[in-house]
């Protein structure tokens, strides 16, 4: 893509992206942002949406505003775009050579690494309890119990844990960083309670760098990372090539923005 084409795409993308940003500015709770992205997707055609997503990514990596892409990432990590919509935007991104948008929409739900159950260290306490008992534990206020439940393998327990007001960011970062891990558990971090934990930079970094996280989640969160973290992702071993490749593309885009 030439510099002229890049500038044109940015200008087109910002027109559509600014509409979303104006909507977001009127809603203080980030958990309510994904429906605004869904509304945008219902309003614009695929060509405009591809350009809008490109504009939001550019705003994020340039450091101007990450709110628009955070809302998009929350949607992608949660219910996601309808398949037909995502497919149409993907085709438009390919035609317009919007590489970062194409790469983000190309990712699937599977993780780069899959752990076998024998790889997880048994927990005598959790192993002796029923699912209902573990759910009840996840609602308690005891920090030691909450620490222990970070290792639970059931998304229903994790969902309750993530919604417990006593759960700390440090505990969620431990959950997001834990290896080996289950993709279904890490995916719950993006789905639980409107994806509220995705707004935390430490959680974003931990998920992108975790090869057990769904690749779709890793690429959706990558544009939110600062450049130092993107460099770390680009050179990390054991990650999906789509994730490391996207980090390189985002760094290049950030350099263009700085220039």
C-alpha positions as CSV (number, residue, x, y, z in Angstrom):
1,X,0.0,0.0,0.0
2,X,1.4,3.4,-0.9
3,X,1.6,6.4,1.4
4,X,-1.3,8.0,-0.5
5,X,-3.4,4.9,-0.2
6,X,-2.6,4.6,3.5
7,X,-3.6,8.2,4.2
8,X,-6.9,7.8,2.2
9,X,-7.7,4.6,4.2
10,X,-7.0,6.3,7.5
11,X,-9.2,9.3,6.6
12,X,-12.1,7.0,5.5
13,X,-11.6,4.9,8.6
14,X,-11.6,7.8,11.0
15,X,-14.9,9.0,9.7
16,X,-16.6,5.8,10.7
17,X,-14.5,5.2,13.8
18,X,-15.2,8.7,15.2
19,X,-18.9,7.8,15.2
20,X,-18.1,4.9,17.5
21,X,-15.8,7.1,19.7
22,X,-18.6,9.7,20.2
23,X,-21.0,7.0,21.3
24,X,-18.4,5.6,23.7
25,X,-17.7,9.0,25.2
26,X,-21.3,9.1,26.4
27,X,-21.2,5.7,28.1
28,X,-18.8,5.6,31.1
29,X,-19.0,1.9,31.8
30,X,-16.7,-0.1,29.4
31,X,-18.9,-3.2,29.9
32,X,-21.6,-1.4,27.9
33,X,-19.3,-0.6,24.9
34,X,-19.5,-3.9,22.8
35,X,-23.2,-3.3,21.9
36,X,-22.1,0.1,20.4
37,X,-19.6,-1.8,18.1
38,X,-22.4,-4.2,17.2
39,X,-24.6,-1.2,16.3
40,X,-21.8,0.2,14.1
41,X,-21.6,-3.1,12.3
42,X,-25.3,-3.0,11.6
43,X,-25.1,0.6,10.3
44,X,-22.1,0.5,7.9
45,X,-21.3,-1.8,4.9
46,X,-18.3,-4.2,5.0
47,X,-16.0,-1.7,3.1
48,X,-16.7,1.0,5.6
49,X,-16.4,-1.4,8.5
50,X,-13.0,-2.6,7.3
51,X,-11.8,1.0,7.1
52,X,-13.4,1.8,10.5
53,X,-11.6,-1.1,12.2
54,X,-8.3,0.0,10.6
55,X,-8.9,3.5,11.9
56,X,-9.5,2.2,15.4
57,X,-6.4,0.1,15.3
58,X,-4.4,3.1,14.1
59,X,-5.7,5.3,16.9
60,X,-4.8,2.6,19.5
61,X,-1.2,2.0,18.3
62,X,-0.6,5.7,17.8
63,X,-1.5,6.2,21.5
64,X,-4.3,8.7,20.7
65,X,-7.1,6.6,22.1
66,X,-7.5,2.9,22.9
67,X,-11.1,3.1,23.9
68,X,-12.6,2.4,20.5
69,X,-10.4,-0.7,19.9
70,X,-11.0,-1.9,23.5
71,X,-14.7,-1.9,22.8
72,X,-14.0,-3.9,19.6
73,X,-11.8,-6.3,21.4
74,X,-14.4,-6.9,24.0
75,X,-16.9,-7.8,21.3
76,X,-14.4,-10.0,19.5
77,X,-13.5,-11.8,22.7
78,X,-17.1,-12.1,23.8
79,X,-20.0,-13.0,21.6
80,X,-18.0,-11.9,18.5
81,X,-19.2,-10.7,15.2
82,X,-21.7,-12.8,13.3
83,X,-19.8,-15.1,11.0
84,X,-21.3,-13.6,7.8
85,X,-20.3,-10.1,8.9
86,X,-16.8,-11.0,9.8
87,X,-16.4,-12.8,6.5
88,X,-17.6,-9.8,4.6
89,X,-15.3,-7.4,6.5
90,X,-12.4,-9.9,6.0
91,X,-12.9,-9.8,2.2
92,X,-13.0,-6.0,2.2
93,X,-9.8,-5.9,4.2
94,X,-8.1,-8.2,1.7
95,X,-9.2,-6.0,-1.2
96,X,-8.1,-2.9,0.5
97,X,-4.8,-4.3,1.7
98,X,-5.6,-3.6,5.4
99,X,-3.3,-6.2,6.7
100,X,-3.8,-5.8,10.4
101,X,-7.6,-6.0,10.0
102,X,-7.2,-9.1,7.8
103,X,-4.9,-10.8,10.4
104,X,-7.2,-10.1,13.3
105,X,-10.3,-11.5,11.5
106,X,-8.3,-14.5,10.3
107,X,-7.7,-15.9,13.8
108,X,-9.8,-18.8,15.2
109,X,-11.1,-19.9,18.6
110,X,-8.4,-22.5,19.2
111,X,-5.3,-21.9,21.2
112,X,-1.8,-22.4,19.8
113,X,-1.1,-24.9,22.5
114,X,-3.5,-27.4,24.0
115,X,-2.8,-28.9,27.4
116,X,-3.8,-32.4,28.3
117,X,-5.5,-32.9,31.7
118,X,-2.6,-34.9,33.0
119,X,-0.4,-31.8,32.7
120,X,-2.4,-30.0,35.5
121,X,-1.3,-30.5,39.0
122,X,-4.1,-32.0,41.1
123,X,-5.6,-29.9,43.9
124,X,-6.8,-32.2,46.7
125,X,-9.3,-29.7,48.0
126,X,-10.9,-28.7,44.7
127,X,-10.8,-32.3,43.5
128,X,-12.9,-33.4,46.4
129,X,-15.7,-30.8,45.8
130,X,-18.6,-30.8,43.5
131,X,-19.1,-28.2,40.9
132,X,-21.8,-26.6,43.0
133,X,-19.5,-26.4,46.0
134,X,-16.8,-24.8,44.0
135,X,-19.2,-22.2,42.6
136,X,-20.2,-21.4,46.2
137,X,-16.6,-21.0,47.1
138,X,-16.1,-18.6,44.2
139,X,-18.7,-16.3,45.8
140,X,-16.9,-16.1,49.1
141,X,-14.7,-13.3,50.4
142,X,-11.8,-15.4,51.5
143,X,-8.7,-14.3,49.5
144,X,-6.9,-17.7,50.0
145,X,-9.9,-19.6,48.6
146,X,-10.1,-17.1,45.6
147,X,-6.4,-17.6,45.0
148,X,-6.9,-21.4,44.9
149,X,-9.8,-21.1,42.5
150,X,-7.6,-19.5,39.9
151,X,-6.6,-23.0,39.0
152,X,-10.2,-24.3,38.6
153,X,-10.8,-25.8,35.2
154,X,-14.5,-25.1,34.9
155,X,-15.6,-21.8,33.0
156,X,-18.7,-21.6,35.2
157,X,-16.6,-21.3,38.3
158,X,-14.2,-18.9,36.7
159,X,-17.2,-16.7,35.6
160,X,-18.3,-16.4,39.2
161,X,-14.8,-15.8,40.4
162,X,-14.3,-13.0,37.8
163,X,-17.5,-11.4,39.0
164,X,-16.7,-11.5,42.7
165,X,-16.0,-7.9,43.9
166,X,-13.2,-9.4,46.1
167,X,-11.3,-10.8,43.2
168,X,-8.2,-8.7,42.5
169,X,-6.4,-7.7,39.3
170,X,-3.4,-9.6,40.6
171,X,-5.5,-12.8,40.8
172,X,-6.9,-12.3,37.3
173,X,-3.3,-11.7,35.9
174,X,-2.3,-15.0,37.6
175,X,-5.2,-16.7,35.9
176,X,-4.4,-15.1,32.5
177,X,-0.7,-16.0,32.8
178,X,-1.1,-19.5,34.1
179,X,0.6,-22.2,32.0
180,X,-0.5,-24.8,31.2
181,X,-4.1,-23.6,31.0
182,X,-7.4,-24.4,29.3
183,X,-8.5,-22.2,26.4
184,X,-12.1,-22.3,27.6
185,X,-11.0,-20.9,30.9
186,X,-8.9,-18.1,29.4
187,X,-11.8,-17.3,27.0
188,X,-14.0,-16.7,30.0
189,X,-11.8,-13.7,30.9
190,X,-13.0,-12.1,27.7
191,X,-16.7,-13.1,28.1
192,X,-17.3,-12.6,31.8
193,X,-19.2,-9.5,32.9
194,X,-18.9,-7.7,29.6
195,X,-15.2,-8.3,29.4
196,X,-14.5,-5.8,32.2
197,X,-11.1,-7.4,33.0
198,X,-9.9,-6.8,29.4
199,X,-9.6,-3.1,30.2
200,X,-6.6,-3.9,32.5
201,X,-3.3,-3.6,30.6
202,X,-1.6,-6.3,32.7
203,X,-4.4,-8.7,31.9
204,X,-4.1,-7.8,28.2
205,X,-0.4,-8.5,28.1
206,X,-0.7,-11.8,30.0
207,X,-3.3,-13.1,27.6
208,X,-1.5,-12.1,24.4
209,X,1.7,-13.8,25.7
210,X,-0.1,-17.0,26.8
211,X,0.1,-19.6,24.0
212,X,-2.8,-21.4,25.7
213,X,-5.2,-18.5,25.1
214,X,-7.5,-18.6,22.0
215,X,-5.6,-17.0,19.1
216,X,-8.7,-14.9,18.4
217,X,-8.3,-13.4,21.8
218,X,-4.6,-12.8,21.5
219,X,-4.9,-10.9,18.2
220,X,-7.9,-8.9,19.3
221,X,-6.0,-7.6,22.4
222,X,-2.6,-7.0,20.6
223,X,-3.5,-3.5,19.3
224,X,-4.0,-2.4,22.9
225,X,-0.5,-3.2,24.0
226,X,2.2,-0.5,24.3
227,X,5.2,-0.8,22.0
228,X,7.5,-2.4,24.5
229,X,5.0,-5.2,25.1
230,X,4.5,-5.5,21.3
231,X,8.3,-6.0,20.9
232,X,8.1,-8.7,23.5
233,X,5.3,-10.4,21.7
234,X,7.1,-10.2,18.3
235,X,10.2,-11.9,19.6
236,X,8.5,-14.4,21.9
237,X,9.0,-18.1,21.2
238,X,6.1,-20.6,21.4
239,X,3.4,-18.2,20.2
240,X,1.2,-18.6,17.2
241,X,2.9,-17.0,14.1
242,X,-0.2,-15.0,13.5
243,X,0.2,-13.3,16.9
244,X,3.9,-12.6,16.5
245,X,3.4,-11.4,12.9
246,X,0.6,-9.1,13.9
247,X,2.8,-7.6,16.6
248,X,5.4,-6.8,13.9
249,X,2.7,-5.2,11.7
250,X,1.4,-3.1,14.6
251,X,4.9,-1.9,15.5
252,X,5.3,-0.8,11.9
253,X,2.0,1.0,11.9
254,X,3.0,2.7,15.1
255,X,6.2,3.9,13.5
256,X,4.2,5.4,10.6
257,X,2.0,7.2,13.1
258,X,5.0,8.6,14.9
259,X,6.6,9.7,11.7
